[in-house]
């Protein structure tokens, strides 16, 4: 896709910003090594590094971190927050300064987890480097809360997840006082992310095996993540402390341009003055990824551009949805057998009621860092 073609797509395009993950470098070093892009990338990394150093009282060199392709660990959580947000800002600045394509001319934008802060900044509500002060100020406590917490995906191959049952079971497990468990993200009608302390996930799995939830499957993740978007964040009063910090964050007034779809609410709910409220709720509320993806289908988005280093969750969500819809409507995809249809019956009734889902077949998506590196610039 040429720059002119990309510019023409802006009226039906969404920018999607990635969040924190086990790998956060992506192709950032290649962007830094590009002689045309390097000044922009370096300036963004240096500015973010200065903010990170100020907020953590540590020496931070994000340029060296990217140049050396340093791996992510829980100990580098704060640096990774700053690096991800800086690279998202750098990619958009490159797009603007080198190709004349302004992200604010798109139809909408949204971000998964940390990416929502970047999306709100990209829409002109906050300055990116001012807003990163909030997660950086609380990063040490967030990382410490990860001790003893396990991430898992709960999914069904046959039915919509019984969310009322799952909510009740999580509350009952929490009531026992032996650890807290909560939903961290709603990925689709048949899959969610859970985070639980101690053996809470095992107790949930045992309870699911007793009744209607016996057809559900729980798959634990070996990596350790801070328990964002769950009630575990209440333990150190992190949402309230974030609210106190946000009192003095500059700006935050004015409608976002373009519209920001919030994963806190699952819809376009930012107005001229509620950004601070949304950012506070962002800390402990589950990420409503499925609702936002569905909103983009309703908006007839045709192109999704993924911003940040090596995005994965959001691209995978769109790809999986496209495959499922195509399987249900055409019987097979990529030469897969017709028997594959039975693996996605949850989507079948929705196709009759929500023909909007068919829009998933029209969406083209790509990673911005890949596109930038493919262009011939001088």
For each residue, the residues with C-beta under 8 A, 3 or more apart:
1: 5 6 366 371
2: 5 6
3: 6 7 99 100 101 375
4: 7 8
5: 1 2 8 9
6: 1 2 3 9 10 13 99 101 303 305 371
7: 3 4 10 99 100 101
8: 4 5
9: 5 6 12 13 302 303
10: 6 7 13 101 105 106 107
11: 107
12: 9 107 300 301 302 303
13: 6 9 10 106 107 301 302 303 304 305
14: 106 107 108 109 110 261 296 299 301 303 304 305
15: 92 103 106 108 109 110 119 122 304 305 307 368
16: 109 110 111 112 115 304 305 306 307 311 314
17: 88 109 110 111 112 114 115 116 118 119 122 306 307 308
18: 21 84 88 111 112 114 115 306 307 308 309 310 311 312 313 314
19: 84 111 112 113 114 115 116 313
20: 24 77 80 81 84 113 114 225 226
21: 18 24 72 310 312 313
22: 72 223 225
23: 26 71 72 310
24: 20 21 72 80 83 84 309 310
25: 28 29 66 69 70 71 72 309 310
26: 23 87 308 309 310 311 367 369
27: 30 31 309 310 369 370 373
28: 25 31 32 41 66 83 87 309 369
29: 25 32 33 66 67 69
30: 27 33 34 369 373
31: 27 28 34 37 38 41 87 90 91 94 369 372 373
32: 28 29 37 38 41 42 45 63 66 67
33: 29 30 38 67
34: 30 31 37 38 41 373 377
35: 38
36: 98 377 378
37: 31 32 34 40 41 90 94 98 372 377
38: 31 32 33 34 35 41 42
39: 42 43
40: 37 43 44 90 93 94 97
41: 28 31 32 34 37 38 44 45 66 87 90 94
42: 32 38 39 45 46 63
43: 39 40 46 47 90
44: 40 41 47 48 86 87 89 90 93
45: 32 41 42 48 49 62 63 66 83 86 87 90
46: 42 43 49 50 62 63
47: 43 44 50 51 86 129
48: 44 45 51 52 62 82 83 85 86 89 129 132
49: 45 46 52 53 60 61 62 63 82 86
50: 46 47 53 54 60
51: 47 48 54 55 82 129 132 133 136
52: 48 49 55 56 58 60 62 78 79 81 82 132 136
53: 49 50 56 57 58 59 60
54: 50 51 57
55: 51 52 78 133 136 137 139
56: 52 53 60 78 136 139 140
57: 53 54
58: 52 53 78
59: 53
60: 49 50 52 53 56 79 82
61: 49 64 65
62: 45 46 48 49 52 65 66 79 82 83 86
63: 32 42 45 46 49 66 67
64: 61 67 68
65: 61 62 68 70 79 83
66: 25 28 29 32 41 45 62 63 69 70 83 87
67: 29 32 33 63 64
68: 64 65
69: 25 29 66
70: 25 65 66 76
71: 23 25
72: 21 22 23 24 25 76 80
73: 76
74: 77 143 146 224 226
75: 143
76: 70 72 73 79 80
77: 20 74 80 81 139 140 142 143 226
78: 52 55 56 58 81 82 136 139 140 143
79: 52 60 62 65 76 82 83
80: 20 24 72 76 77 83 84
81: 20 52 77 78 84 85 114 132 135 136 139
82: 48 49 51 52 60 62 78 79 85 86 132 136
83: 24 28 45 48 62 65 66 79 80 86 87 309
84: 18 19 20 24 80 81 87 88 114 118 308 309
85: 48 81 82 88 89 114 117 118 121 128 129 132
86: 44 45 47 48 49 62 82 83 89 90 128
87: 26 28 31 41 44 45 66 83 84 90 91 308 309 369
88: 17 18 84 85 91 92 115 118 122 128 307 308
89: 44 48 85 86 92 93 118 121 122 128 129
90: 31 37 40 41 43 44 45 86 87 93 94
91: 31 87 88 94 95 307 308 368 369 372
92: 15 88 89 95 96 103 122 307
93: 40 44 89 90 96 97
94: 31 37 40 41 90 91 97 98 99 372
95: 91 92 98 99 101 102 103 368 372
96: 92 93 99 100 101 102 103
97: 40 93 94
98: 36 37 94 95 375 377
99: 3 6 7 94 95 96 375
100: 3 7 96
101: 3 6 7 10 95 96 105
102: 95 96 105
103: 15 92 95 96 106 109 122 258 307
104: 122 123 124 257 258
105: 10 101 102 258
106: 10 13 14 15 103 109 258 305
107: 10 11 12 13 14 258 259 299 301
108: 14 15 258 259 260 261 268 296 299 301
109: 14 15 16 17 103 106 119 122 123 258 259 260 261
110: 14 15 16 17 115 116 119 260 261 262 263 292 296
111: 16 17 18 19 114 115 116 117 118 119 120 263
112: 16 17 18 19 115 116 185 263 287 289 313 314
113: 19 20 116 185 228 229 263 287
114: 17 18 19 20 81 84 85 111 117 118 135
115: 16 17 18 19 88 110 111 112 118 119 307 308
116: 17 19 110 111 112 113 119 120 260 262 263 264 282
117: 85 111 114 120 121 126 131 132 134 135 279 282
118: 17 84 85 88 89 111 114 115 121 122 128 307 308
119: 15 17 109 110 111 115 116 122 123 260
120: 111 116 117 123 125 126 131 256 260 270 275 278 279
121: 85 89 117 118 124 125 126 127 128 131
122: 15 17 88 89 92 103 104 109 118 119 128 307
123: 104 109 119 120 256 257 258 259 260 270
124: 104 121 254 256 257
125: 120 121 251 252 254 256 260 270 275
126: 117 120 121 130 131 249 250 251 252 275
127: 121 130 131 250 251
128: 85 86 88 89 118 121 122 131 132
129: 47 48 51 85 89 132 133
130: 126 127 133 249 250 251
131: 117 120 121 126 127 128 134 249 279
132: 48 51 52 81 82 85 117 128 129 135 136
133: 51 55 129 130 136 137 245 249
134: 117 131 137 138 242 245 246 249 279
135: 81 114 117 132 138 139 142
136: 51 52 55 56 78 81 82 132 133 139
137: 55 133 134 241 242 245
138: 134 135 141 142 238 241 242 245
139: 55 56 77 78 81 135 136 142 143
140: 56 77 78 143 144
141: 138 144 145 236 238
142: 77 135 138 139 145 146 226 227 228 233 238
143: 74 75 77 78 139 140 146 226
144: 140 141 147
145: 141 142 149 226 227 232 233 235 236
146: 74 142 143 149 224 225 226 227
147: 144
148: 179 197 198
149: 145 146 195 196 197 224 225 227 232
150: 195 196 201 220 221
151: 184 193 194 195 220 221 223 224 225
152: 193 194 195 196 201 218 219 220 221
153: 187 191 192 193 194 218 219 221
154: 161 166 191 192 193 194 216 217 218 219
155: 161 190 191 192 216 217 219
156: 159 160 161 190 191 215 216 217 346
157: 190 215 217 343 344
158: 190 215 345 346
159: 156 162 190 215 345 346
160: 156 189 190 346
161: 154 155 156 166 189 190 191 192 216
162: 159 165 166 212 213
163: 166 167
164: 167 168
165: 162 168 169 212 213
166: 154 161 162 163 169 170 183 192 213
167: 163 164 170 171 183
168: 164 165 171 172
169: 165 166 172 173 204 207 208 213
170: 166 167 173 174 181 182 183 194 204
171: 167 168 174 175
172: 168 169 175 176 207
173: 169 170 176 179 181 196 200 203 204 207
174: 170 171 177 179 180 181 182 200 231
175: 171 172
176: 172 173
177: 174
178: 198 199 200
179: 148 173 174 196 197 198 199 200
180: 174 196 197 200 230 231 232 235
181: 170 173 174 194 195 196 197 200 201 204 230
182: 170 174 194 195 196 227 229 230 231 232 286
183: 166 167 170 186 192 193 194 230 286
184: 151 192 193 194 195 227 228 229 230 286 287
185: 112 113 192 193 229 286 287 288 289
186: 183 192 286 287 288 289 290 291
187: 153 191 192 193 289 290 313 317
188: 191 289 290 317 320 321
189: 160 161 290 346 347 350
190: 155 156 157 158 159 160 161 346
191: 153 154 155 156 161 187 188
192: 153 154 155 161 166 183 184 185 186 187 286
193: 151 152 153 154 183 184 185 187 287
194: 151 152 153 154 170 181 182 183 184 201 204 218
195: 149 150 151 152 181 182 184 225 227 230 232
196: 149 150 152 173 179 180 181 182 200 201 204
197: 148 149 179 180 181 200 227 232
198: 148 178 179
199: 178 179 202 203
200: 173 174 178 179 180 181 196 197 203 204
201: 150 152 181 194 196 204 205 218 220
202: 199 205 206
203: 173 199 200 206 207
204: 169 170 173 181 194 196 200 201 207 208 218
205: 201 202 208 209 218
206: 202 203 209 210
207: 169 172 173 203 204 210 211 213
208: 169 204 205 211 213 214 216 218
209: 205 206 213 214
210: 206 207 213 214
211: 207 208 214
212: 162 165
213: 162 165 166 169 207 208 209 210 216
214: 208 209 210 211
215: 156 157 158 159
216: 154 155 156 161 208 213
217: 154 155 156 157
218: 152 153 154 194 201 204 205 208
219: 152 153 154 155
220: 150 151 152 201
221: 150 151 152 153 225
222:
223: 22 151
224: 74 146 149 151
225: 20 22 146 149 151 195 221 228
226: 20 74 77 142 143 145 146
227: 142 145 146 149 182 184 195 197 230 232 233
228: 113 142 184 225 233 283 284
229: 113 182 184 185 233 282 283 284 285 286 287
230: 180 181 182 183 184 195 227 233 284 286
231: 174 180 182 234 284
232: 145 149 180 182 195 197 227 235
233: 142 145 227 228 229 230 236 238 239 283 284
234: 231 237 238 239 284
235: 145 180 232 238
236: 141 145 233 241
237: 234 240 241
238: 138 141 142 233 234 235 241 242 283 284
239: 233 234 242 243 280 281 283 284
240: 237 243 244
241: 137 138 236 237 238 244 245
242: 134 137 138 238 239 245 246 279 280 283
243: 239 240 246 247 276 280
244: 240 241 247
245: 133 134 137 138 241 242 248 249
246: 134 242 243 249 252 276 279 280
247: 243 244 276
248: 245
249: 126 130 131 133 134 245 246 252 276
250: 126 127 130
251: 125 126 127 130 254
252: 125 126 246 249 273 275 276
253: 272 273
254: 124 125 251 272
255: 270 271 272
256: 120 123 124 125 259 260 270 275
257: 104 123 124
258: 103 104 105 106 107 108 109 123
259: 107 108 109 123 256 268 270
260: 108 109 110 116 119 120 123 125 256 268 270
261: 14 108 109 110 266 267 268 292 295 296
262: 110 116 265 266 267 268 269 270 278 282 292
263: 110 111 112 113 116 266 282 287 288 289 291 292
264: 116 269 278 281 282 285 287 288
265: 262 269 278 288 291
266: 261 262 263 288 290 291 292 295
267: 261 262 291 292 295
268: 108 259 260 261 262 295
269: 262 264 265 274 278
270: 120 123 125 255 256 259 260 262 274 275 278
271: 255 274
272: 253 254 255
273: 252 253
274: 269 270 271 277 278
275: 120 125 126 252 256 270 278 279
276: 243 246 247 249 252 279 280
277: 274 280 281
278: 120 262 264 265 269 270 274 275 281 282
279: 117 120 131 134 242 246 275 276 282 283
280: 239 242 243 246 276 277 283
281: 239 264 277 278 284 285
282: 116 117 229 262 263 264 278 279 285
283: 228 229 233 238 239 242 279 280
284: 228 229 230 231 233 234 238 239 281
285: 229 264 281 282
286: 182 183 184 185 186 192 229 230
287: 112 113 184 185 186 193 229 263 264
288: 185 186 263 264 265 266 291 292
289: 112 185 186 187 188 263 292 293 313 314 317
290: 186 187 188 189 266 293 294 317
291: 186 263 265 266 267 288 294 295
292: 110 261 262 263 266 267 288 289 295 296
293: 289 290 296 297 314 317 318 321
294: 290 291 297 298 354 356 357
295: 261 266 267 268 291 292 298 299
296: 14 108 110 261 292 293 299 301 304 363
297: 293 294 300 301 356 357 359 360 363
298: 294 295 356 359
299: 14 107 108 295 296
300: 12 297 359
301: 12 13 14 107 108 296 297 304 359 363
302: 9 12 13 362 363 364
303: 6 9 12 13 14 363 364 365
304: 13 14 15 16 296 301 314 315 318 363 364 365
305: 6 13 14 15 16 106 365 366 367 368 371
306: 16 17 18 311 314 315 365 366 367 368
307: 15 16 17 18 88 91 92 103 115 118 122 311 368
308: 17 18 26 84 87 88 91 115 118 311 368 369
309: 18 24 25 26 27 28 83 84 87 369
310: 18 21 23 24 25 26 27 367 369
311: 16 18 26 306 307 308 314 315 367
312: 18 21 315 316
313: 18 19 21 112 187 289 316 317
314: 16 18 112 289 293 304 306 311 317 318
315: 304 306 311 312 318 319 365 367
316: 312 313 319 320
317: 187 188 289 290 293 313 314 320 321
318: 293 304 314 315 321 322 360 363 365
319: 315 316 322 323 365
320: 188 316 317 323 324
321: 188 293 317 318 324 325 357 360
322: 318 319 325 326 360 361 363
323: 319 320 326 327 333
324: 320 321 327 328 344 347
325: 321 322 328 329 347 351 357 358 360 361
326: 322 323 329 330 333 361
327: 323 324 330 331 332 333 336 340 341 343 344
328: 324 325 341 344 347 348 351
329: 325 326 351 358 361
330: 326 327 333
331: 327 338 341
332: 327 335 336 337 338 340
333: 323 326 327 330 336 340
334:
335: 332
336: 327 332 333 340
337: 332 340
338: 331 332 341
339: 342
340: 327 332 333 336 337 343 344
341: 327 328 331 338 344 345
342: 339 345
343: 157 327 340
344: 157 324 327 328 340 341 347 348
345: 158 159 341 342 348
346: 156 158 159 160 189 190 349 350
347: 189 324 325 328 344 350 351 357
348: 328 344 345 351 352
349: 346 352 353
350: 189 346 347 353 354 357
351: 325 328 329 347 348 354 355 357 358
352: 348 349 355
353: 349 350
354: 294 350 351 357
355: 351 352 358
356: 294 297 298 359
357: 294 297 321 325 347 350 351 354 360
358: 325 329 351 355 361 362
359: 297 298 300 301 356 362 363
360: 297 318 321 322 325 357 363
361: 322 325 326 329 358
362: 302 358 359
363: 296 297 301 302 303 304 318 322 359 360
364: 302 303 304
365: 303 304 305 306 315 318 319
366: 1 305 306 370 371
367: 26 305 306 310 311 315 370 371
368: 15 91 95 305 306 307 308 371 372
369: 26 27 28 30 31 87 91 308 309 310 372 373
370: 27 366 367 373 374
371: 1 6 305 366 367 368 374 375
372: 31 37 91 94 95 368 369 375
373: 27 30 31 34 369 370
374: 370 371
375: 3 98 99 371 372
376:
377: 34 36 37 98
378: 36
